């Protein structure tokens, strides 16, 4: 969360099953996350002061109090001549229970 502009961005890196690796999602920046509940959770964790939060898989599960994390992956429209992976859904077991209100969408 950029404290000056108020712009919030969530990104996530992941590996595909069977050891499949895509450099666009394994890089330092990962790929965009568009899941509204996940965005609201990230904003809640960061608070109004902004900054960056980076968690490895185990730390993320611990912070969520979760056993498993499932991702729904999609593709962007064509950008720079190709489709880019997106995380369109983050599903936590047990559910993290974050509610999204109109104020969370700004």
PDB file as gemmi writes it, atoms N, CA and C in Angstrom:
CRYST1    1.000    1.000    1.000  90.00  90.00  90.00 P 1                      
ATOM      1  N   UNK A   1       0.861  -1.177   0.000  1.00  0.00           N  
ATOM      2  CA  UNK A   1       0.000   0.000   0.000  1.00  0.00           C  
ATOM      3  C   UNK A   1       0.894   1.222   0.000  1.00  0.00           C  
ATOM      4  N   UNK A   2       0.762   2.026  -1.027  1.00  0.00           N  
ATOM      5  CA  UNK A   2       1.510   3.267  -1.106  1.00  0.00           C  
ATOM      6  C   UNK A   2       0.780   4.293  -0.245  1.00  0.00           C  
ATOM      7  N   UNK A   3       1.379   4.663   0.879  1.00  0.00           N  
ATOM      8  CA  UNK A   3       0.748   5.588   1.812  1.00  0.00           C  
ATOM      9  C   UNK A   3       0.459   6.947   1.213  1.00  0.00           C  
ATOM     10  N   UNK A   4       1.270   7.363   0.232  1.00  0.00           N  
ATOM     11  CA  UNK A   4       1.091   8.674  -0.386  1.00  0.00           C  
ATOM     12  C   UNK A   4      -0.086   8.671  -1.359  1.00  0.00           C  
ATOM     13  N   UNK A   5      -0.091   7.736  -2.293  1.00  0.00           N  
ATOM     14  CA  UNK A   5      -1.137   7.710  -3.323  1.00  0.00           C  
ATOM     15  C   UNK A   5      -2.382   6.950  -2.884  1.00  0.00           C  
ATOM     16  N   UNK A   6      -2.236   6.074  -1.877  1.00  0.00           N  
ATOM     17  CA  UNK A   6      -3.353   5.243  -1.452  1.00  0.00           C  
ATOM     18  C   UNK A   6      -3.594   4.063  -2.374  1.00  0.00           C  
ATOM     19  N   UNK A   7      -2.708   3.858  -3.348  1.00  0.00           N  
ATOM     20  CA  UNK A   7      -2.864   2.741  -4.285  1.00  0.00           C  
ATOM     21  C   UNK A   7      -2.420   1.439  -3.606  1.00  0.00           C  
ATOM     22  N   UNK A   8      -3.278   0.452  -3.684  1.00  0.00           N  
ATOM     23  CA  UNK A   8      -2.998  -0.845  -3.076  1.00  0.00           C  
ATOM     24  C   UNK A   8      -2.859  -1.883  -4.172  1.00  0.00           C  
ATOM     25  N   UNK A   9      -1.869  -2.741  -4.038  1.00  0.00           N  
ATOM     26  CA  UNK A   9      -1.637  -3.796  -5.018  1.00  0.00           C  
ATOM     27  C   UNK A   9      -1.298  -5.081  -4.271  1.00  0.00           C  
ATOM     28  N   UNK A  10      -1.970  -6.158  -4.634  1.00  0.00           N  
ATOM     29  CA  UNK A  10      -1.660  -7.468  -4.051  1.00  0.00           C  
ATOM     30  C   UNK A  10      -1.057  -8.340  -5.133  1.00  0.00           C  
ATOM     31  N   UNK A  11       0.037  -9.014  -4.793  1.00  0.00           N  
ATOM     32  CA  UNK A  11       0.721  -9.896  -5.732  1.00  0.00           C  
ATOM     33  C   UNK A  11       1.059 -11.178  -5.000  1.00  0.00           C  
ATOM     34  N   UNK A  12       1.148 -12.264  -5.746  1.00  0.00           N  
ATOM     35  CA  UNK A  12       1.429 -13.557  -5.146  1.00  0.00           C  
ATOM     36  C   UNK A  12       2.240 -14.406  -6.116  1.00  0.00           C  
ATOM     37  N   UNK A  13       3.242 -15.071  -5.590  1.00  0.00           N  
ATOM     38  CA  UNK A  13       4.003 -16.038  -6.369  1.00  0.00           C  
ATOM     39  C   UNK A  13       3.540 -17.437  -6.000  1.00  0.00           C  
ATOM     40  N   UNK A  14       3.631 -18.368  -6.931  1.00  0.00           N  
ATOM     41  CA  UNK A  14       3.208 -19.747  -6.658  1.00  0.00           C  
ATOM     42  C   UNK A  14       3.857 -20.680  -7.659  1.00  0.00           C  
ATOM     43  N   UNK A  15       3.874 -21.957  -7.321  1.00  0.00           N  
ATOM     44  CA  UNK A  15       4.336 -22.996  -8.242  1.00  0.00           C  
ATOM     45  C   UNK A  15       3.143 -23.836  -8.636  1.00  0.00           C  
ATOM     46  N   UNK A  16       3.114 -24.253  -9.885  1.00  0.00           N  
ATOM     47  CA  UNK A  16       2.038 -25.105 -10.384  1.00  0.00           C  
ATOM     48  C   UNK A  16       2.284 -26.554  -9.966  1.00  0.00           C  
ATOM     49  N   UNK A  17       1.234 -27.338  -9.928  1.00  0.00           N  
ATOM     50  CA  UNK A  17       1.352 -28.758  -9.596  1.00  0.00           C  
ATOM     51  C   UNK A  17       2.309 -29.444 -10.567  1.00  0.00           C  
ATOM     52  N   UNK A  18       2.847 -30.548 -10.142  1.00  0.00           N  
ATOM     53  CA  UNK A  18       3.770 -31.321 -10.981  1.00  0.00           C  
ATOM     54  C   UNK A  18       5.059 -30.556 -11.258  1.00  0.00           C  
ATOM     55  N   UNK A  19       5.375 -29.575 -10.412  1.00  0.00           N  
ATOM     56  CA  UNK A  19       6.621 -28.838 -10.575  1.00  0.00           C  
ATOM     57  C   UNK A  19       6.621 -27.842 -11.717  1.00  0.00           C  
ATOM     58  N   UNK A  20       5.428 -27.570 -12.312  1.00  0.00           N  
ATOM     59  CA  UNK A  20       5.365 -26.594 -13.400  1.00  0.00           C  
ATOM     60  C   UNK A  20       5.738 -25.214 -12.898  1.00  0.00           C  
ATOM     61  N   UNK A  21       6.598 -24.545 -13.621  1.00  0.00           N  
ATOM     62  CA  UNK A  21       7.063 -23.231 -13.181  1.00  0.00           C  
ATOM     63  C   UNK A  21       6.932 -22.228 -14.314  1.00  0.00           C  
ATOM     64  N   UNK A  22       6.400 -21.087 -13.986  1.00  0.00           N  
ATOM     65  CA  UNK A  22       6.258 -19.999 -14.938  1.00  0.00           C  
ATOM     66  C   UNK A  22       7.040 -18.818 -14.381  1.00  0.00           C  
ATOM     67  N   UNK A  23       8.045 -18.335 -15.075  1.00  0.00           N  
ATOM     68  CA  UNK A  23       8.866 -17.249 -14.530  1.00  0.00           C  
ATOM     69  C   UNK A  23       8.077 -15.988 -14.214  1.00  0.00           C  
ATOM     70  N   UNK A  24       6.922 -15.809 -14.846  1.00  0.00           N  
ATOM     71  CA  UNK A  24       6.120 -14.609 -14.575  1.00  0.00           C  
ATOM     72  C   UNK A  24       5.486 -14.653 -13.192  1.00  0.00           C  
ATOM     73  N   UNK A  25       5.278 -15.834 -12.620  1.00  0.00           N  
ATOM     74  CA  UNK A  25       4.686 -15.914 -11.283  1.00  0.00           C  
ATOM     75  C   UNK A  25       5.714 -16.259 -10.212  1.00  0.00           C  
ATOM     76  N   UNK A  26       6.866 -16.739 -10.620  1.00  0.00           N  
ATOM     77  CA  UNK A  26       7.902 -17.082  -9.654  1.00  0.00           C  
ATOM     78  C   UNK A  26       8.869 -15.943  -9.388  1.00  0.00           C  
ATOM     79  N   UNK A  27       8.812 -14.899 -10.193  1.00  0.00           N  
ATOM     80  CA  UNK A  27       9.710 -13.767 -10.015  1.00  0.00           C  
ATOM     81  C   UNK A  27       9.454 -13.056  -8.700  1.00  0.00           C  
ATOM     82  N   UNK A  28      10.303 -12.118  -8.393  1.00  0.00           N  
ATOM     83  CA  UNK A  28      10.217 -11.378  -7.133  1.00  0.00           C  
ATOM     84  C   UNK A  28       8.866 -10.690  -6.958  1.00  0.00           C  
ATOM     85  N   UNK A  29       8.276 -10.223  -8.051  1.00  0.00           N  
ATOM     86  CA  UNK A  29       6.987  -9.508  -7.958  1.00  0.00           C  
ATOM     87  C   UNK A  29       5.775 -10.424  -7.999  1.00  0.00           C  
ATOM     88  N   UNK A  30       5.927 -11.684  -8.391  1.00  0.00           N  
ATOM     89  CA  UNK A  30       4.770 -12.568  -8.483  1.00  0.00           C  
ATOM     90  C   UNK A  30       3.787 -12.090  -9.532  1.00  0.00           C  
ATOM     91  N   UNK A  31       2.511 -12.391  -9.324  1.00  0.00           N  
ATOM     92  CA  UNK A  31       1.472 -11.983 -10.265  1.00  0.00           C  
ATOM     93  C   UNK A  31       0.342 -11.282  -9.522  1.00  0.00           C  
ATOM     94  N   UNK A  32      -0.454 -10.516 -10.230  1.00  0.00           N  
ATOM     95  CA  UNK A  32      -1.559  -9.770  -9.619  1.00  0.00           C  
ATOM     96  C   UNK A  32      -2.601 -10.696  -9.014  1.00  0.00           C  
ATOM     97  N   UNK A  33      -3.149 -10.252  -7.884  1.00  0.00           N  
ATOM     98  CA  UNK A  33      -4.275 -10.930  -7.242  1.00  0.00           C  
ATOM     99  C   UNK A  33      -5.476  -9.989  -7.359  1.00  0.00           C  
ATOM    100  N   UNK A  34      -6.598 -10.508  -7.882  1.00  0.00           N  
ATOM    101  CA  UNK A  34      -7.794  -9.680  -8.061  1.00  0.00           C  
ATOM    102  C   UNK A  34      -8.945 -10.076  -7.147  1.00  0.00           C  
ATOM    103  N   UNK A  35      -8.776 -11.084  -6.315  1.00  0.00           N  
ATOM    104  CA  UNK A  35      -9.812 -11.547  -5.392  1.00  0.00           C  
ATOM    105  C   UNK A  35     -10.142 -10.438  -4.379  1.00  0.00           C  
ATOM    106  N   UNK A  36     -11.398  -9.989  -4.351  1.00  0.00           N  
ATOM    107  CA  UNK A  36     -11.787  -8.851  -3.513  1.00  0.00           C  
ATOM    108  C   UNK A  36     -11.596  -9.118  -2.026  1.00  0.00           C  
ATOM    109  N   UNK A  37     -11.921 -10.308  -1.566  1.00  0.00           N  
ATOM    110  CA  UNK A  37     -11.745 -10.614  -0.142  1.00  0.00           C  
ATOM    111  C   UNK A  37     -10.260 -10.615   0.229  1.00  0.00           C  
ATOM    112  N   UNK A  38      -9.424 -11.116  -0.665  1.00  0.00           N  
ATOM    113  CA  UNK A  38      -7.986 -11.143  -0.411  1.00  0.00           C  
ATOM    114  C   UNK A  38      -7.426  -9.712  -0.370  1.00  0.00           C  
ATOM    115  N   UNK A  39      -7.899  -8.857  -1.274  1.00  0.00           N  
ATOM    116  CA  UNK A  39      -7.472  -7.460  -1.278  1.00  0.00           C  
ATOM    117  C   UNK A  39      -7.884  -6.765   0.025  1.00  0.00           C  
ATOM    118  N   UNK A  40      -9.108  -7.012   0.491  1.00  0.00           N  
ATOM    119  CA  UNK A  40      -9.579  -6.409   1.739  1.00  0.00           C  
ATOM    120  C   UNK A  40      -8.747  -6.897   2.921  1.00  0.00           C  
ATOM    121  N   UNK A  41      -8.383  -8.180   2.922  1.00  0.00           N  
ATOM    122  CA  UNK A  41      -7.566  -8.727   4.003  1.00  0.00           C  
ATOM    123  C   UNK A  41      -6.184  -8.075   4.011  1.00  0.00           C  
ATOM    124  N   UNK A  42      -5.577  -7.929   2.844  1.00  0.00           N  
ATOM    125  CA  UNK A  42      -4.270  -7.291   2.762  1.00  0.00           C  
ATOM    126  C   UNK A  42      -4.302  -5.857   3.256  1.00  0.00           C  
ATOM    127  N   UNK A  43      -5.331  -5.122   2.891  1.00  0.00           N  
ATOM    128  CA  UNK A  43      -5.455  -3.736   3.348  1.00  0.00           C  
ATOM    129  C   UNK A  43      -5.630  -3.688   4.863  1.00  0.00           C  
ATOM    130  N   UNK A  44      -6.376  -4.642   5.402  1.00  0.00           N  
ATOM    131  CA  UNK A  44      -6.576  -4.719   6.856  1.00  0.00           C  
ATOM    132  C   UNK A  44      -5.244  -4.992   7.550  1.00  0.00           C  
ATOM    133  N   UNK A  45      -4.467  -5.930   7.017  1.00  0.00           N  
ATOM    134  CA  UNK A  45      -3.180  -6.261   7.615  1.00  0.00           C  
ATOM    135  C   UNK A  45      -2.206  -5.092   7.571  1.00  0.00           C  
ATOM    136  N   UNK A  46      -2.201  -4.329   6.476  1.00  0.00           N  
ATOM    137  CA  UNK A  46      -1.261  -3.221   6.336  1.00  0.00           C  
ATOM    138  C   UNK A  46      -1.680  -1.981   7.114  1.00  0.00           C  
ATOM    139  N   UNK A  47      -2.983  -1.757   7.254  1.00  0.00           N  
ATOM    140  CA  UNK A  47      -3.454  -0.558   7.924  1.00  0.00           C  
ATOM    141  C   UNK A  47      -3.257   0.674   7.058  1.00  0.00           C  
ATOM    142  N   UNK A  48      -3.591   1.817   7.583  1.00  0.00           N  
ATOM    143  CA  UNK A  48      -3.561   3.053   6.799  1.00  0.00           C  
ATOM    144  C   UNK A  48      -2.153   3.593   6.563  1.00  0.00           C  
ATOM    145  N   UNK A  49      -1.175   3.137   7.351  1.00  0.00           N  
ATOM    146  CA  UNK A  49       0.187   3.648   7.162  1.00  0.00           C  
ATOM    147  C   UNK A  49       0.862   3.115   5.913  1.00  0.00           C  
ATOM    148  N   UNK A  50       0.331   2.042   5.332  1.00  0.00           N  
ATOM    149  CA  UNK A  50       0.881   1.516   4.093  1.00  0.00           C  
ATOM    150  C   UNK A  50       2.115   0.672   4.307  1.00  0.00           C  
ATOM    151  N   UNK A  51       2.881   0.492   3.253  1.00  0.00           N  
ATOM    152  CA  UNK A  51       4.075  -0.329   3.331  1.00  0.00           C  
ATOM    153  C   UNK A  51       3.927  -1.581   2.500  1.00  0.00           C  
ATOM    154  N   UNK A  52       4.802  -2.524   2.760  1.00  0.00           N  
ATOM    155  CA  UNK A  52       4.838  -3.784   2.029  1.00  0.00           C  
ATOM    156  C   UNK A  52       4.812  -4.928   3.020  1.00  0.00           C  
ATOM    157  N   UNK A  53       4.105  -5.977   2.674  1.00  0.00           N  
ATOM    158  CA  UNK A  53       4.060  -7.185   3.486  1.00  0.00           C  
ATOM    159  C   UNK A  53       4.426  -8.351   2.589  1.00  0.00           C  
ATOM    160  N   UNK A  54       5.415  -9.116   2.989  1.00  0.00           N  
ATOM    161  CA  UNK A  54       5.853 -10.270   2.206  1.00  0.00           C  
ATOM    162  C   UNK A  54       5.925 -11.479   3.124  1.00  0.00           C  
ATOM    163  N   UNK A  55       5.183 -12.524   2.778  1.00  0.00           N  
ATOM    164  CA  UNK A  55       5.129 -13.731   3.604  1.00  0.00           C  
ATOM    165  C   UNK A  55       5.435 -14.958   2.760  1.00  0.00           C  
ATOM    166  N   UNK A  56       6.224 -15.888   3.310  1.00  0.00           N  
ATOM    167  CA  UNK A  56       6.395 -17.161   2.619  1.00  0.00           C  
ATOM    168  C   UNK A  56       5.162 -18.033   2.900  1.00  0.00           C  
ATOM    169  N   UNK A  57       5.091 -19.180   2.254  1.00  0.00           N  
ATOM    170  CA  UNK A  57       3.896 -20.035   2.341  1.00  0.00           C  
ATOM    171  C   UNK A  57       3.540 -20.393   3.780  1.00  0.00           C  
ATOM    172  N   UNK A  58       4.508 -20.876   4.552  1.00  0.00           N  
ATOM    173  CA  UNK A  58       4.246 -21.299   5.935  1.00  0.00           C  
ATOM    174  C   UNK A  58       3.805 -20.121   6.792  1.00  0.00           C  
ATOM    175  N   UNK A  59       4.472 -18.979   6.651  1.00  0.00           N  
ATOM    176  CA  UNK A  59       4.107 -17.788   7.429  1.00  0.00           C  
ATOM    177  C   UNK A  59       2.699 -17.316   7.083  1.00  0.00           C  
ATOM    178  N   UNK A  60       2.348 -17.404   5.810  1.00  0.00           N  
ATOM    179  CA  UNK A  60       1.010 -17.006   5.375  1.00  0.00           C  
ATOM    180  C   UNK A  60      -0.050 -17.913   5.993  1.00  0.00           C  
ATOM    181  N   UNK A  61       0.156 -19.229   5.931  1.00  0.00           N  
ATOM    182  CA  UNK A  61      -0.802 -20.155   6.537  1.00  0.00           C  
ATOM    183  C   UNK A  61      -0.929 -19.919   8.037  1.00  0.00           C  
ATOM    184  N   UNK A  62       0.195 -19.688   8.712  1.00  0.00           N  
ATOM    185  CA  UNK A  62       0.167 -19.433  10.152  1.00  0.00           C  
ATOM    186  C   UNK A  62      -0.620 -18.165  10.466  1.00  0.00           C  
ATOM    187  N   UNK A  63      -0.378 -17.121   9.714  1.00  0.00           N  
ATOM    188  CA  UNK A  63      -1.067 -15.851   9.965  1.00  0.00           C  
ATOM    189  C   UNK A  63      -2.567 -15.968   9.736  1.00  0.00           C  
ATOM    190  N   UNK A  64      -2.948 -16.789   8.741  1.00  0.00           N  
ATOM    191  CA  UNK A  64      -4.363 -17.008   8.443  1.00  0.00           C  
ATOM    192  C   UNK A  64      -5.012 -18.014   9.395  1.00  0.00           C  
ATOM    193  N   UNK A  65      -4.196 -18.792  10.109  1.00  0.00           N  
ATOM    194  CA  UNK A  65      -4.730 -19.885  10.919  1.00  0.00           C  
ATOM    195  C   UNK A  65      -5.320 -20.955  10.021  1.00  0.00           C  
ATOM    196  N   UNK A  66      -4.678 -21.176   8.869  1.00  0.00           N  
ATOM    197  CA  UNK A  66      -5.224 -22.055   7.838  1.00  0.00           C  
ATOM    198  C   UNK A  66      -4.401 -23.330   7.705  1.00  0.00           C  
ATOM    199  N   UNK A  67      -5.068 -24.359   7.222  1.00  0.00           N  
ATOM    200  CA  UNK A  67      -4.408 -25.626   6.913  1.00  0.00           C  
ATOM    201  C   UNK A  67      -4.013 -25.692   5.442  1.00  0.00           C  
ATOM    202  N   UNK A  68      -4.857 -25.128   4.580  1.00  0.00           N  
ATOM    203  CA  UNK A  68      -4.640 -25.198   3.138  1.00  0.00           C  
ATOM    204  C   UNK A  68      -5.012 -23.885   2.483  1.00  0.00           C  
ATOM    205  N   UNK A  69      -4.421 -23.670   1.310  1.00  0.00           N  
ATOM    206  CA  UNK A  69      -4.691 -22.487   0.514  1.00  0.00           C  
ATOM    207  C   UNK A  69      -4.813 -22.934  -0.937  1.00  0.00           C  
ATOM    208  N   UNK A  70      -5.923 -22.582  -1.568  1.00  0.00           N  
ATOM    209  CA  UNK A  70      -6.160 -22.951  -2.969  1.00  0.00           C  
ATOM    210  C   UNK A  70      -6.305 -21.686  -3.786  1.00  0.00           C  
ATOM    211  N   UNK A  71      -5.745 -21.696  -4.985  1.00  0.00           N  
ATOM    212  CA  UNK A  71      -5.809 -20.542  -5.865  1.00  0.00           C  
ATOM    213  C   UNK A  71      -6.620 -20.860  -7.105  1.00  0.00           C  
ATOM    214  N   UNK A  72      -7.419 -19.901  -7.537  1.00  0.00           N  
ATOM    215  CA  UNK A  72      -8.086 -19.967  -8.840  1.00  0.00           C  
ATOM    216  C   UNK A  72      -7.279 -19.059  -9.760  1.00  0.00           C  
ATOM    217  N   UNK A  73      -6.743 -19.639 -10.825  1.00  0.00           N  
ATOM    218  CA  UNK A  73      -5.842 -18.926 -11.717  1.00  0.00           C  
ATOM    219  C   UNK A  73      -6.557 -18.646 -13.039  1.00  0.00           C  
ATOM    220  N   UNK A  74      -6.399 -17.436 -13.523  1.00  0.00           N  
ATOM    221  CA  UNK A  74      -6.959 -17.058 -14.810  1.00  0.00           C  
ATOM    222  C   UNK A  74      -5.893 -16.385 -15.649  1.00  0.00           C  
ATOM    223  N   UNK A  75      -6.302 -15.875 -16.780  1.00  0.00           N  
ATOM    224  CA  UNK A  75      -5.389 -15.170 -17.677  1.00  0.00           C  
ATOM    225  C   UNK A  75      -5.913 -13.770 -17.966  1.00  0.00           C  
ATOM    226  N   UNK A  76      -5.000 -12.828 -18.075  1.00  0.00           N  
ATOM    227  CA  UNK A  76      -5.364 -11.458 -18.401  1.00  0.00           C  
ATOM    228  C   UNK A  76      -5.732 -11.356 -19.881  1.00  0.00           C  
ATOM    229  N   UNK A  77      -6.235 -10.200 -20.248  1.00  0.00           N  
ATOM    230  CA  UNK A  77      -6.353  -9.883 -21.665  1.00  0.00           C  
ATOM    231  C   UNK A  77      -4.940  -9.733 -22.204  1.00  0.00           C  
ATOM    232  N   UNK A  78      -4.814  -9.636 -23.497  1.00  0.00           N  
ATOM    233  CA  UNK A  78      -3.485  -9.515 -24.097  1.00  0.00           C  
ATOM    234  C   UNK A  78      -2.820  -8.218 -23.628  1.00  0.00           C  
ATOM    235  N   UNK A  79      -1.624  -8.355 -23.113  1.00  0.00           N  
ATOM    236  CA  UNK A  79      -0.803  -7.226 -22.676  1.00  0.00           C  
ATOM    237  C   UNK A  79       0.618  -7.499 -23.135  1.00  0.00           C  
ATOM    238  N   UNK A  80       1.186  -6.554 -23.833  1.00  0.00           N  
ATOM    239  CA  UNK A  80       2.525  -6.722 -24.398  1.00  0.00           C  
ATOM    240  C   UNK A  80       2.634  -7.993 -25.243  1.00  0.00           C  
ATOM    241  N   UNK A  81       1.570  -8.270 -25.971  1.00  0.00           N  
ATOM    242  CA  UNK A  81       1.577  -9.375 -26.914  1.00  0.00           C  
ATOM    243  C   UNK A  81       1.316 -10.750 -26.340  1.00  0.00           C  
ATOM    244  N   UNK A  82       0.968 -10.851 -25.059  1.00  0.00           N  
ATOM    245  CA  UNK A  82       0.674 -12.166 -24.487  1.00  0.00           C  
ATOM    246  C   UNK A  82      -0.325 -12.067 -23.339  1.00  0.00           C  
ATOM    247  N   UNK A  83      -0.867 -13.210 -22.973  1.00  0.00           N  
ATOM    248  CA  UNK A  83      -1.765 -13.308 -21.820  1.00  0.00           C  
ATOM    249  C   UNK A  83      -0.914 -13.566 -20.582  1.00  0.00           C  
ATOM    250  N   UNK A  84      -1.256 -12.906 -19.482  1.00  0.00           N  
ATOM    251  CA  UNK A  84      -0.493 -13.037 -18.244  1.00  0.00           C  
ATOM    252  C   UNK A  84      -1.355 -13.738 -17.191  1.00  0.00           C  
ATOM    253  N   UNK A  85      -0.756 -14.584 -16.368  1.00  0.00           N  
ATOM    254  CA  UNK A  85      -1.532 -15.248 -15.318  1.00  0.00           C  
ATOM    255  C   UNK A  85      -1.992 -14.252 -14.259  1.00  0.00           C  
ATOM    256  N   UNK A  86      -3.164 -14.509 -13.701  1.00  0.00           N  
ATOM    257  CA  UNK A  86      -3.741 -13.721 -12.616  1.00  0.00           C  
ATOM    258  C   UNK A  86      -4.249 -14.676 -11.545  1.00  0.00           C  
ATOM    259  N   UNK A  87      -4.167 -14.285 -10.294  1.00  0.00           N  
ATOM    260  CA  UNK A  87      -4.830 -15.024  -9.218  1.00  0.00           C  
ATOM    261  C   UNK A  87      -6.195 -14.362  -9.046  1.00  0.00           C  
ATOM    262  N   UNK A  88      -7.253 -15.041  -9.492  1.00  0.00           N  
ATOM    263  CA  UNK A  88      -8.603 -14.458  -9.441  1.00  0.00           C  
ATOM    264  C   UNK A  88      -9.382 -14.909  -8.206  1.00  0.00           C  
ATOM    265  N   UNK A  89      -8.885 -15.925  -7.515  1.00  0.00           N  
ATOM    266  CA  UNK A  89      -9.544 -16.390  -6.305  1.00  0.00           C  
ATOM    267  C   UNK A  89      -8.533 -16.994  -5.352  1.00  0.00           C  
ATOM    268  N   UNK A  90      -8.653 -16.631  -4.075  1.00  0.00           N  
ATOM    269  CA  UNK A  90      -7.827 -17.216  -3.017  1.00  0.00           C  
ATOM    270  C   UNK A  90      -8.788 -17.846  -2.023  1.00  0.00           C  
ATOM    271  N   UNK A  91      -8.683 -19.149  -1.861  1.00  0.00           N  
ATOM    272  CA  UNK A  91      -9.610 -19.897  -1.003  1.00  0.00           C  
ATOM    273  C   UNK A  91      -8.821 -20.542   0.122  1.00  0.00           C  
ATOM    274  N   UNK A  92      -9.179 -20.186   1.340  1.00  0.00           N  
ATOM    275  CA  UNK A  92      -8.461 -20.611   2.530  1.00  0.00           C  
ATOM    276  C   UNK A  92      -9.320 -21.620   3.294  1.00  0.00           C  
ATOM    277  N   UNK A  93      -8.683 -22.698   3.772  1.00  0.00           N  
ATOM    278  CA  UNK A  93      -9.379 -23.718   4.566  1.00  0.00           C  
ATOM    279  C   UNK A  93      -8.674 -23.831   5.911  1.00  0.00           C  
ATOM    280  N   UNK A  94      -9.366 -23.558   7.039  1.00  0.00           N  
ATOM    281  CA  UNK A  94     -10.717 -22.998   7.094  1.00  0.00           C  
ATOM    282  C   UNK A  94     -10.736 -21.542   6.617  1.00  0.00           C  
ATOM    283  N   UNK A  95     -11.921 -21.093   6.223  1.00  0.00           N  
ATOM    284  CA  UNK A  95     -12.100 -19.762   5.647  1.00  0.00           C  
ATOM    285  C   UNK A  95     -11.591 -18.683   6.591  1.00  0.00           C  
ATOM    286  N   UNK A  96     -11.004 -17.630   6.028  1.00  0.00           N  
ATOM    287  CA  UNK A  96     -10.458 -16.534   6.838  1.00  0.00           C  
ATOM    288  C   UNK A  96     -11.525 -15.554   7.289  1.00  0.00           C  
ATOM    289  N   UNK A  97     -12.749 -15.649   6.779  1.00  0.00           N  
ATOM    290  CA  UNK A  97     -13.879 -14.875   7.279  1.00  0.00           C  
ATOM    291  C   UNK A  97     -13.838 -13.386   7.044  1.00  0.00           C  
ATOM    292  N   UNK A  98     -13.079 -12.905   6.098  1.00  0.00           N  
ATOM    293  CA  UNK A  98     -13.024 -11.467   5.826  1.00  0.00           C  
ATOM    294  C   UNK A  98     -14.259 -11.065   5.032  1.00  0.00           C  
ATOM    295  N   UNK A  99     -14.925 -10.023   5.497  1.00  0.00           N  
ATOM    296  CA  UNK A  99     -16.073  -9.480   4.800  1.00  0.00           C  
ATOM    297  C   UNK A  99     -15.630  -8.284   3.974  1.00  0.00           C  
ATOM    298  N   UNK A 100     -16.261  -8.098   2.815  1.00  0.00           N  
ATOM    299  CA  UNK A 100     -15.929  -6.968   1.953  1.00  0.00           C  
ATOM    300  C   UNK A 100     -17.105  -6.002   1.957  1.00  0.00           C  
ATOM    301  N   UNK A 101     -16.826  -4.753   2.347  1.00  0.00           N  
ATOM    302  CA  UNK A 101     -17.834  -3.708   2.314  1.00  0.00           C  
ATOM    303  C   UNK A 101     -17.497  -2.709   1.225  1.00  0.00           C  
ATOM    304  N   UNK A 102     -18.403  -1.791   0.965  1.00  0.00           N  
ATOM    305  CA  UNK A 102     -18.172  -0.792  -0.071  1.00  0.00           C  
ATOM    306  C   UNK A 102     -16.921   0.037   0.192  1.00  0.00           C  
ATOM    307  N   UNK A 103     -16.612   0.310   1.453  1.00  0.00           N  
ATOM    308  CA  UNK A 103     -15.416   1.093   1.788  1.00  0.00           C  
ATOM    309  C   UNK A 103     -14.134   0.350   1.451  1.00  0.00           C  
ATOM    310  N   UNK A 104     -14.200  -0.983   1.382  1.00  0.00           N  
ATOM    311  CA  UNK A 104     -13.015  -1.800   1.084  1.00  0.00           C  
ATOM    312  C   UNK A 104     -12.679  -1.798  -0.392  1.00  0.00           C  
ATOM    313  N   UNK A 105     -13.585  -1.331  -1.224  1.00  0.00           N  
ATOM    314  CA  UNK A 105     -13.392  -1.411  -2.675  1.00  0.00           C  
ATOM    315  C   UNK A 105     -12.735  -0.172  -3.254  1.00  0.00           C  
ATOM    316  N   UNK A 106     -12.472   0.833  -2.472  1.00  0.00           N  
ATOM    317  CA  UNK A 106     -11.938   2.097  -2.969  1.00  0.00           C  
ATOM    318  C   UNK A 106     -10.485   2.117  -3.202  1.00  0.00           C  
TER     319      UNK A 106                                                      
END                                                                             
